[in-house]
Amino acid sequence: MRFAVISDLHVRIDGLLYGLDTQKRLDDVLSDIDREAPDLVVVTGDLADCADLGSYRLIKERLESLSRPVYVLPGNHDDPVQMRQIFPAAPAVSVFSPGGYFTDAVETDEAILLFLTTTIPNTAAGRVSPEALQQIRHMRRKAICSQRALLVFLHHPPFRSGYIGMDACALENRREFLAAFGNVSPTGKTPSQKGSEVTAGIFCGHLHRPMASLVEGLPCWTVPSVAHSLAAFERSGAVRAAAAPPGWLRGTLTKDSLVCEFVEISAQPVFPIPFIPLRARVEEQALKVLSPANDHMSLRKD
């Protein structure tokens, strides 16, 4: 199964944001994803900068142009009530349903995908509800029994990033969230009582930077922002924006692996790199050493 994750679109229908055209940046990212043709797309929150219906309508129209399943969840800039007016809501939907959905869970042959709402009204911090924690426990057992992966998507990451300003509005009950996955090995596998294992992965937004973390044995990725980025190495507590290229995360799930790659949308030129297989390079160097021009380096036969 191949999937794409985008986050922090911060679309504004009334103009630019920090001098950046968020609508164009979204179009560029979606065009790149469309060329990759993943099986599904997930948007991990902060769709609209002002949580207005006009922006949500515009975003839904853009997402539907992908002609593949898209699943959205809210971030701290979003209004879940407003989102549900634009994106159809259902407790669970088929992965084969086209268009954008506001849902809780999707099941495929390869994985169980959970979409968690972590927003708290009138604050930028997040929290996983008791019902969602119970759902994680239930779906973990179901994934183990069916030998499928468990992929969890939410806006707020369950780890401390080191960016003081962002960590101040992080996931408040991250310990409870992580404990819901049960015992986890350093490989990101959650073992069952029978000794079998299930692959687990967590995907988030909020930080506006691509990051990877192994938190209490669970692999966790934060997705590059479609809109502005967070200024790198900002440790003062201030939250500063940077005009980095937009990006997304490409995920590939197979029977025995979960591979993720950060993709940057850049106008930089690409060019081929001359490649000589390692064995050929070794043989080439050996021929140079043993050539007549290097007789003084040749080995004596006696």
Secondary structure as a PSIPRED ss2 file (coil, helix, strand):
# PSIPRED VFORMAT (PSIPRED V4.0)

   1 M C   1.000  0.000  0.000
   2 R E   0.000  0.000  1.000
   3 F E   0.000  0.000  1.000
   4 A E   0.000  0.000  1.000
   5 V E   0.000  0.000  1.000
   6 I E   0.000  0.000  1.000
   7 S E   0.000  0.000  1.000
   8 D C   1.000  0.000  0.000
   9 L C   1.000  0.000  0.000
  10 H C   1.000  0.000  0.000
  11 V E   0.000  0.000  1.000
  12 R C   1.000  0.000  0.000
  13 I C   1.000  0.000  0.000
  14 D C   1.000  0.000  0.000
  15 G C   1.000  0.000  0.000
  16 L C   1.000  0.000  0.000
  17 L E   0.000  0.000  1.000
  18 Y C   1.000  0.000  0.000
  19 G C   1.000  0.000  0.000
  20 L E   0.000  0.000  1.000
  21 D C   1.000  0.000  0.000
  22 T H   0.000  1.000  0.000
  23 Q H   0.000  1.000  0.000
  24 K H   0.000  1.000  0.000
  25 R H   0.000  1.000  0.000
  26 L H   0.000  1.000  0.000
  27 D H   0.000  1.000  0.000
  28 D H   0.000  1.000  0.000
  29 V H   0.000  1.000  0.000
  30 L H   0.000  1.000  0.000
  31 S H   0.000  1.000  0.000
  32 D H   0.000  1.000  0.000
  33 I H   0.000  1.000  0.000
  34 D H   0.000  1.000  0.000
  35 R H   0.000  1.000  0.000
  36 E H   0.000  1.000  0.000
  37 A C   1.000  0.000  0.000
  38 P C   1.000  0.000  0.000
  39 D C   1.000  0.000  0.000
  40 L E   0.000  0.000  1.000
  41 V E   0.000  0.000  1.000
  42 V E   0.000  0.000  1.000
  43 V E   0.000  0.000  1.000
  44 T E   0.000  0.000  1.000
  45 G C   1.000  0.000  0.000
  46 D C   1.000  0.000  0.000
  47 L C   1.000  0.000  0.000
  48 A E   0.000  0.000  1.000
  49 D C   1.000  0.000  0.000
  50 C C   1.000  0.000  0.000
  51 A C   1.000  0.000  0.000
  52 D C   1.000  0.000  0.000
  53 L H   0.000  1.000  0.000
  54 G H   0.000  1.000  0.000
  55 S H   0.000  1.000  0.000
  56 Y H   0.000  1.000  0.000
  57 R H   0.000  1.000  0.000
  58 L H   0.000  1.000  0.000
  59 I H   0.000  1.000  0.000
  60 K H   0.000  1.000  0.000
  61 E H   0.000  1.000  0.000
  62 R H   0.000  1.000  0.000
  63 L H   0.000  1.000  0.000
  64 E H   0.000  1.000  0.000
  65 S C   1.000  0.000  0.000
  66 L C   1.000  0.000  0.000
  67 S C   1.000  0.000  0.000
  68 R C   1.000  0.000  0.000
  69 P E   0.000  0.000  1.000
  70 V E   0.000  0.000  1.000
  71 Y E   0.000  0.000  1.000
  72 V E   0.000  0.000  1.000
  73 L E   0.000  0.000  1.000
  74 P C   1.000  0.000  0.000
  75 G C   1.000  0.000  0.000
  76 N C   1.000  0.000  0.000
  77 H C   1.000  0.000  0.000
  78 D C   1.000  0.000  0.000
  79 D C   1.000  0.000  0.000
  80 P H   0.000  1.000  0.000
  81 V H   0.000  1.000  0.000
  82 Q H   0.000  1.000  0.000
  83 M H   0.000  1.000  0.000
  84 R H   0.000  1.000  0.000
  85 Q H   0.000  1.000  0.000
  86 I H   0.000  1.000  0.000
  87 F C   1.000  0.000  0.000
  88 P C   1.000  0.000  0.000
  89 A E   0.000  0.000  1.000
  90 A E   0.000  0.000  1.000
  91 P E   0.000  0.000  1.000
  92 A E   0.000  0.000  1.000
  93 V C   1.000  0.000  0.000
  94 S C   1.000  0.000  0.000
  95 V C   1.000  0.000  0.000
  96 F C   1.000  0.000  0.000
  97 S C   1.000  0.000  0.000
  98 P C   1.000  0.000  0.000
  99 G E   0.000  0.000  1.000
 100 G E   0.000  0.000  1.000
 101 Y E   0.000  0.000  1.000
 102 F E   0.000  0.000  1.000
 103 T E   0.000  0.000  1.000
 104 D E   0.000  0.000  1.000
 105 A E   0.000  0.000  1.000
 106 V E   0.000  0.000  1.000
 107 E E   0.000  0.000  1.000
 108 T C   1.000  0.000  0.000
 109 D C   1.000  0.000  0.000
 110 E C   1.000  0.000  0.000
 111 A E   0.000  0.000  1.000
 112 I E   0.000  0.000  1.000
 113 L E   0.000  0.000  1.000
 114 L E   0.000  0.000  1.000
 115 F E   0.000  0.000  1.000
 116 L C   1.000  0.000  0.000
 117 T C   1.000  0.000  0.000
 118 T C   1.000  0.000  0.000
 119 T E   0.000  0.000  1.000
 120 I C   1.000  0.000  0.000
 121 P C   1.000  0.000  0.000
 122 N C   1.000  0.000  0.000
 123 T C   1.000  0.000  0.000
 124 A C   1.000  0.000  0.000
 125 A C   1.000  0.000  0.000
 126 G E   0.000  0.000  1.000
 127 R C   1.000  0.000  0.000
 128 V C   1.000  0.000  0.000
 129 S C   1.000  0.000  0.000
 130 P H   0.000  1.000  0.000
 131 E H   0.000  1.000  0.000
 132 A H   0.000  1.000  0.000
 133 L H   0.000  1.000  0.000
 134 Q H   0.000  1.000  0.000
 135 Q H   0.000  1.000  0.000
 136 I H   0.000  1.000  0.000
 137 R H   0.000  1.000  0.000
 138 H H   0.000  1.000  0.000
 139 M H   0.000  1.000  0.000
 140 R H   0.000  1.000  0.000
 141 R H   0.000  1.000  0.000
 142 K H   0.000  1.000  0.000
 143 A H   0.000  1.000  0.000
 144 I H   0.000  1.000  0.000
 145 C H   0.000  1.000  0.000
 146 S H   0.000  1.000  0.000
 147 Q C   1.000  0.000  0.000
 148 R C   1.000  0.000  0.000
 149 A E   0.000  0.000  1.000
 150 L E   0.000  0.000  1.000
 151 L E   0.000  0.000  1.000
 152 V E   0.000  0.000  1.000
 153 F E   0.000  0.000  1.000
 154 L C   1.000  0.000  0.000
 155 H C   1.000  0.000  0.000
 156 H C   1.000  0.000  0.000
 157 P C   1.000  0.000  0.000
 158 P C   1.000  0.000  0.000
 159 F C   1.000  0.000  0.000
 160 R C   1.000  0.000  0.000
 161 S C   1.000  0.000  0.000
 162 G C   1.000  0.000  0.000
 163 Y C   1.000  0.000  0.000
 164 I H   0.000  1.000  0.000
 165 G H   0.000  1.000  0.000
 166 M H   0.000  1.000  0.000
 167 D H   0.000  1.000  0.000
 168 A C   1.000  0.000  0.000
 169 C C   1.000  0.000  0.000
 170 A C   1.000  0.000  0.000
 171 L E   0.000  0.000  1.000
 172 E C   1.000  0.000  0.000
 173 N C   1.000  0.000  0.000
 174 R H   0.000  1.000  0.000
 175 R H   0.000  1.000  0.000
 176 E H   0.000  1.000  0.000
 177 F H   0.000  1.000  0.000
 178 L H   0.000  1.000  0.000
 179 A H   0.000  1.000  0.000
 180 A C   1.000  0.000  0.000
 181 F C   1.000  0.000  0.000
 182 G C   1.000  0.000  0.000
 183 N C   1.000  0.000  0.000
 184 V C   1.000  0.000  0.000
 185 S C   1.000  0.000  0.000
 186 P C   1.000  0.000  0.000
 187 T C   1.000  0.000  0.000
 188 G C   1.000  0.000  0.000
 189 K E   0.000  0.000  1.000
 190 T E   0.000  0.000  1.000
 191 P E   0.000  0.000  1.000
 192 S C   1.000  0.000  0.000
 193 Q C   1.000  0.000  0.000
 194 K C   1.000  0.000  0.000
 195 G C   1.000  0.000  0.000
 196 S C   1.000  0.000  0.000
 197 E E   0.000  0.000  1.000
 198 V E   0.000  0.000  1.000
 199 T E   0.000  0.000  1.000
 200 A E   0.000  0.000  1.000
 201 G E   0.000  0.000  1.000
 202 I E   0.000  0.000  1.000
 203 F E   0.000  0.000  1.000
 204 C E   0.000  0.000  1.000
 205 G C   1.000  0.000  0.000
 206 H C   1.000  0.000  0.000
 207 L C   1.000  0.000  0.000
 208 H C   1.000  0.000  0.000
 209 R C   1.000  0.000  0.000
 210 P C   1.000  0.000  0.000
 211 M E   0.000  0.000  1.000
 212 A E   0.000  0.000  1.000
 213 S E   0.000  0.000  1.000
 214 L E   0.000  0.000  1.000
 215 V E   0.000  0.000  1.000
 216 E C   1.000  0.000  0.000
 217 G C   1.000  0.000  0.000
 218 L E   0.000  0.000  1.000
 219 P E   0.000  0.000  1.000
 220 C E   0.000  0.000  1.000
 221 W E   0.000  0.000  1.000
 222 T E   0.000  0.000  1.000
 223 V C   1.000  0.000  0.000
 224 P C   1.000  0.000  0.000
 225 S E   0.000  0.000  1.000
 226 V C   1.000  0.000  0.000
 227 A C   1.000  0.000  0.000
 228 H C   1.000  0.000  0.000
 229 S E   0.000  0.000  1.000
 230 L E   0.000  0.000  1.000
 231 A C   1.000  0.000  0.000
 232 A C   1.000  0.000  0.000
 233 F C   1.000  0.000  0.000
 234 E C   1.000  0.000  0.000
 235 R C   1.000  0.000  0.000
 236 S C   1.000  0.000  0.000
 237 G C   1.000  0.000  0.000
 238 A C   1.000  0.000  0.000
 239 V C   1.000  0.000  0.000
 240 R C   1.000  0.000  0.000
 241 A E   0.000  0.000  1.000
 242 A E   0.000  0.000  1.000
 243 A C   1.000  0.000  0.000
 244 A C   1.000  0.000  0.000
 245 P C   1.000  0.000  0.000
 246 P C   1.000  0.000  0.000
 247 G E   0.000  0.000  1.000
 248 W E   0.000  0.000  1.000
 249 L E   0.000  0.000  1.000
 250 R E   0.000  0.000  1.000
 251 G E   0.000  0.000  1.000
 252 T E   0.000  0.000  1.000
 253 L E   0.000  0.000  1.000
 254 T C   1.000  0.000  0.000
 255 K C   1.000  0.000  0.000
 256 D C   1.000  0.000  0.000
 257 S C   1.000  0.000  0.000
 258 L E   0.000  0.000  1.000
 259 V E   0.000  0.000  1.000
 260 C E   0.000  0.000  1.000
 261 E E   0.000  0.000  1.000
 262 F E   0.000  0.000  1.000
 263 V E   0.000  0.000  1.000
 264 E E   0.000  0.000  1.000
 265 I C   1.000  0.000  0.000
 266 S C   1.000  0.000  0.000
 267 A C   1.000  0.000  0.000
 268 Q C   1.000  0.000  0.000
 269 P C   1.000  0.000  0.000
 270 V C   1.000  0.000  0.000
 271 F C   1.000  0.000  0.000
 272 P C   1.000  0.000  0.000
 273 I C   1.000  0.000  0.000
 274 P C   1.000  0.000  0.000
 275 F C   1.000  0.000  0.000
 276 I C   1.000  0.000  0.000
 277 P C   1.000  0.000  0.000
 278 L H   0.000  1.000  0.000
 279 R H   0.000  1.000  0.000
 280 A H   0.000  1.000  0.000
 281 R H   0.000  1.000  0.000
 282 V H   0.000  1.000  0.000
 283 E H   0.000  1.000  0.000
 284 E H   0.000  1.000  0.000
 285 Q H   0.000  1.000  0.000
 286 A H   0.000  1.000  0.000
 287 L H   0.000  1.000  0.000
 288 K H   0.000  1.000  0.000
 289 V H   0.000  1.000  0.000
 290 L C   1.000  0.000  0.000
 291 S C   1.000  0.000  0.000
 292 P H   0.000  1.000  0.000
 293 A H   0.000  1.000  0.000
 294 N H   0.000  1.000  0.000
 295 D H   0.000  1.000  0.000
 296 H H   0.000  1.000  0.000
 297 M H   0.000  1.000  0.000
 298 S C   1.000  0.000  0.000
 299 L C   1.000  0.000  0.000
 300 R C   1.000  0.000  0.000
 301 K C   1.000  0.000  0.000
 302 D C   1.000  0.000  0.000
